[in-house]
Every structure is written in structure tokens, then in C-alpha cells.
Amino acid sequence: MSAELRAERQGHSLVLQLHHPETRNAFSTALGAAMLEALTTAQRDADIRVVVLTDTAPHFCSGLQHADALGTLHDCILALRDCEPLVVGALHGLVRGAGAALALACDVLVAADDAQLQLPDPLLPHTDVGAAQWLAARLLPRMACNEAALPGAGLSAARLHQLGVVNQLCAAGLSLHVALQRAESLADGRRNALPAPPWPADALYAHLARQTGND
């Protein structure tokens, strides 16, 4: 089965679901192109107040499927950060490499108690894929960021909640349901109601450009 992005309207929310269970929802160029198109639609549709980014169980995203998807991933990270509707991530299972970058680019995170954040991407272990490590360094204490970056290590959903990165924990299998409830409560809010992130937008653009250029 080929990778696809399933898009569904639920009230004022647009649910985007990564779907490629055979690869644990690895990020591909085709999936990224569909995500960019969906985010463009969300930007243009005033009735969409929240984008919910989720996956096909049991994993969020295991990393890149192919190295040539790196540029498209970086475009998706920038599109998520530039998206006017709020972006709520609904996580469970493995959130690794490219998946970690997608999650950390969201505005609000709901995580099932089986979620595990791992920053390195196994396909390109020496590249900061999607600026996952760059984003983590601005959201996490240094020692926690080091733990998430070590091979074979990672941060559990409970630890991420304790550190303030995950907004809400839930039982396994309920992350999308809880995220949609959260989205409903945020339906009157948009990105411009949030404080600015703790980094200049140009710095993220420059970092992603360097990572793409290094490959």
C-alpha cells in the first residue's frame, strides 16, 4: 500500500492523518506534497480554525522513508510554522526523526501514554532532519534534549508532559479523540492569538536551508 495523507473535515478542524502503516508512517515525498497542499487549503479556508496532525496507529512517524524526501519535509515544517490556523499534534507510539520534527512544529501537543520522542532519524543519523534537534533545543532543558538525541534513548510522553512540551496526556488509542476535543475548545483562536515563539522565524529558515544543503 502506498503512503497517503488522509484529510477529513470535522467541524472547524481539518484532520490530517499520516497513513503508511507498513513503514510505521515513514515520511515520503508524496506524503509531504499532500500535506503541503492540505495546509495551503487550511490557510485559504476561513472556516478551518484548527489543523489536527495525527497518524495511523500504532505509531505517529518513524522517520524518513527516503533521503530525497528531506527537502519536502523541510517545506512541511515551515508550512506548519507559518500556518494561520492553530496546529494540534495527536501523538502515540514512535515519534522519531522526521516525526519528531513534525510534532515539535505544532502549537499544541496531545500525547498518548505510549508515545516516545526520539530526535535522530535512522536514515540520516548525522543530519538534523526537519530541525528536530534545533526545535528541541529551544523547547527542552539541555540534559533532556541530550537524552532524546542519544541512540536508543528518547523521552516518554509523561516526561515530555512534565517538561511542558506536551499539553495533555491520554490513554493509548485516544490521542485523536482528545486532540479533537482540545481543538473544539480552541476553535475561536488562531495563530495570531499566540505569543511569538522563542526564536526568530528567519533562524529556523536558515537552519533548514543549511541542513538541506548539507545533503
N, C-alpha and C positions, 0 to 999 in steps of 0.2 A: 504494500500500500504506500502510495507517495505521500509526502508531507503536505499538510494543508493547514490553513488558518480558518477556523470556523468563526463566523461573525454572526451575532444574533442581538437584535434589539430587545431589551427588557425595560419597559417604562422609559425613563430618561437615561438609561445606561446602555452602552454598547459593549457587549461581552465579546472579547477576542480570545479564542481558545487554541493554543498550540496543540496540534494533533499529528503525531507520528509515533505511536506507542512502540513500534519495532525498534526505534533508536532512543527510547526514553525522551522523546520530543526534542531531539537534537535540532539545532538551528540551521536551516538551509537557506540558500539564496531565494528559492521560490517562496518559502515561508516568509522571509523578510520582505520580499516585494509585496506580498499580500498584506503584511502588516502596515507597510508604508501607505498603501492605497486606503486601508481602513482608517488610519489615523488622519489622512487627508480628508476623508469623508466626515470624520468626527469634528474636524476643525470647521468645516463648512456648514454643518447642520446645527443650528442654534438649539434644537430640541435635545441634543445629546449633551448632558451635563457632566457625565462621568463615563470614563472608559475603564472597564474591568479586564485586566490581563490575567489569564489563567491557563490551564493545561488539561490534557487528558491524563487521568490518574494512571499509575500511582506517582508520577514524577512531573515536576514543573519543566525543567530543561536540563539535559545532561551536558551541554556544551555545544560546540560547533560540530556540524556533520562533515563539512568540507572546509578546507582553509580558504577557498575562494569566496566563502560567504562572509568573510571578515568585514569587507567594505560595506556590504549591505547591513550587517549588524550595527556598524558604527552609525550609519544613516538612521537606523531604527532608534538607537539610543538618543540621538539628537532630536528625532521627531517626538519621542516620549517626553523629553525635557521641554520641548517647545510647544507641546500640545496644550491648547487652551482649556479644554475640559480636564478636570482632575483625573489622575490615573491611579486606580486602586489595584494592587497586585494581590492575587489569591494564590498562595503557595502551598505546596506539600511535596514530600519526597525530596528528591535530589534537585538542588538549585546550584548548579555548578558552571563555572566559566562564563560562557555566553549567557546562561540562565541567571547567574548571579548579577551580571551587568544589567539585564532587563529588569530584574527585581529591584535593584538599587536605584534605577532611574525612575521608579514610580514615586508618587506623592504620599501614598498611604499603603501600608502592608498588613494583610491578614495572613496568618500562617497556621497551618495545621501542626499539631504537636510532633509530627514525624518529619517535618521539613528540616533540611540540613544544608547550610550555605557553605560552599567551597569555592574559593576565588580562582585558583588556577584552572585553565582549560586544558584537558588532556591532549587535545590535538595540537595546541601551540603553547606548551607549558612555560616558555620563556617570553611570551608576549602578554601584555596586559590587555587581554581580549575584552573589547567593549568598554574599556576603562573600569572594569570591575574593581581592581585594586585601588585605582585612583579615587573612585567614589567611596569605597570602603574606608580609605584613609581619612576621609573628611566626615565620616559618619560614626566611626568606631574609635575607641581608645587604641593606641598603638599596639599594645600587647594582644588585644583581641583580634586586631587586624592581622598580626603576625600568625596567630593561631589559625585563622581562616585561610591564610596563604600557604601553610605548610602542607606538603603532600600527605595524603591520608588523614589529615585533620579536618577541621571545619567547626562551624558554630551551629548549635541546635536552635530550633525556634524559640525554646524557653530562654536560652541565653541571649538571643537577639532581642527578645521582648524585654528582658532585664536591662539590656544596654540601650533601650529606647529606639531601636531601629524598626522592630515590629510593633505595630499599634495594637493588634489584638490577636490573641491565641484562640484556637478552637480545636475540637477533636478531629482526628483524621477523617477525611472524606467530606468535611463540612466547610472547607475554606471558601468555595464559591458562594454557597448559601449565605455565609456570614458576610462576605465581601459585598454581596448584593444588598443586604440589609444596611450595611455601612454606606453604600453608595446612595441608597434611598435617603438616608439622613443627610447626605452631602449634596442632594440634588439641586439645592439653591445656590451652591457655591461653585466657583470656577477658579482656575489657576491664579487669576489676578487678585484673588482674595487672600492668597497665602503670602507669608514673608518671603523675601528673596532667599535663595539657597546660599549656604556659607562659602560660595566661591563665585568668581566672575564667570559668566557663560562663555566668554572667549577662551578661558583657560581650559574648559572641557573640550571645546572645538579643537584647540591646538594640540592637546594631548592625544585625542583620537587621530588627528592627522598624522602625528608622529608614529603612532602605532601602525597605522595603515601603510605608511611609507617604509617602515622597517621590514615589511613582509613583501 
